[in-house]
Amino acid sequence: MTVLPFDLHHDLITVAQAAELAGVTDDVIRQWKRRGHLEPAGTDDDGRPMFTGIAVLRAEAKTRKGARRYPTPAPTERDHLTNSA
């Protein structure tokens, strides 16, 4: 069991902490906010958005479920020959 340094439901976390929790970059957290996938639960003293951990995990699950991820096909012998010229 992983022990977190904050309460997922009540403590507010920064963009950097949210990114670490979700396993994404800070920019992805900002994109989720901009696209409406993640709503700030408050702001810090400088007006920067703060989130609950549970909201971040829900946004991550929602975007992961809706993501269109396709496996990259393995290169073929023909690709190797055409790219080596």
Backbone torsions as a table, in degrees:
resi	resn	phi	psi	omega
1	MET	NA	132.5	179.3
2	THR	-85.8	133.2	176.8
3	VAL	-100.6	123.0	-180.0
4	LEU	-96.0	149.2	-180.0
5	PRO	-80.7	12.1	-180.0
6	PHE	-151.2	161.5	178.0
7	ASP	-85.4	124.4	-175.7
8	LEU	-61.2	-30.2	-174.2
9	HIS	-93.2	-27.3	-170.3
10	HIS	-117.2	-37.6	-177.3
11	ASP	-75.0	144.1	176.6
12	LEU	-96.2	137.4	-177.9
13	ILE	-122.4	156.7	-178.4
14	THR	-78.2	172.7	175.1
15	VAL	-58.8	-44.2	-179.5
16	ALA	-62.7	-43.1	178.4
17	GLN	-66.6	-39.0	178.2
18	ALA	-62.9	-43.1	179.2
19	ALA	-62.0	-43.5	178.8
20	GLU	-63.5	-43.1	179.5
21	LEU	-60.7	-42.9	-176.8
22	ALA	-85.8	-10.5	-179.7
23	GLY	74.5	33.7	-179.8
24	VAL	-130.8	-179.0	178.0
25	THR	-88.5	165.9	176.1
26	ASP	-57.6	-39.8	-179.4
27	ASP	-61.1	-36.3	178.7
28	VAL	-65.3	-41.8	177.7
29	ILE	-59.9	-43.5	179.0
30	ARG	-64.5	-37.5	176.7
31	GLN	-63.8	-44.9	178.5
32	TRP	-58.3	-41.6	178.8
33	LYS	-64.1	-48.3	-178.6
34	ARG	-61.5	-36.4	-178.2
35	ARG	-85.7	-2.2	177.6
36	GLY	86.0	9.6	178.0
37	HIS	-79.1	-22.0	-174.6
38	LEU	-139.9	120.4	179.7
39	GLU	-101.8	132.3	175.1
40	PRO	-64.0	145.4	176.7
41	ALA	-96.8	-3.2	179.9
42	GLY	171.1	-171.5	176.7
43	THR	-134.5	159.0	175.8
44	ASP	-85.5	-174.6	-176.9
45	ASP	-63.1	-21.4	179.9
46	ASP	-98.0	7.1	177.9
47	GLY	84.4	8.4	178.9
48	ARG	-80.7	144.8	-176.3
49	PRO	-67.1	145.4	176.5
50	MET	-127.6	147.6	-174.1
51	PHE	-130.3	157.9	168.9
52	THR	-86.5	149.2	179.4
53	GLY	-60.8	-38.4	-178.6
54	ILE	-65.4	-36.9	177.6
55	ALA	-65.4	-38.3	178.7
56	VAL	-65.0	-45.7	-179.5
57	LEU	-65.0	-36.8	177.3
58	ARG	-67.1	-41.3	177.6
59	ALA	-63.8	-40.9	179.2
60	GLU	-62.6	-45.1	179.9
61	ALA	-64.4	-41.8	-179.4
62	LYS	-64.7	-45.7	-178.6
63	THR	-72.1	-33.4	177.4
64	ARG	-65.3	-41.3	-179.5
65	LYS	-64.9	-38.4	-177.2
66	GLY	-88.8	-5.1	-176.2
67	ALA	-69.6	141.5	175.4
68	ARG	-98.5	90.4	-179.4
69	ARG	-110.7	127.1	-179.6
70	TYR	-119.7	140.0	177.8
71	PRO	-66.1	142.0	177.3
72	THR	-77.0	127.3	179.7
73	PRO	-67.2	146.2	178.0
74	ALA	-67.3	144.0	177.6
75	PRO	-64.7	145.6	179.1
76	THR	-98.7	169.7	176.6
77	GLU	-58.9	-40.2	-179.4
78	ARG	-62.5	-42.7	177.7
79	ASP	-59.5	-42.3	-179.5
80	HIS	-61.6	-43.6	-178.5
81	LEU	-68.5	-37.8	-177.9
82	THR	-76.8	-25.8	-178.9
83	ASN	-91.4	-8.4	-176.2
84	SER	-93.4	0.8	-176.3
85	ALA	-74.7	NA	NA
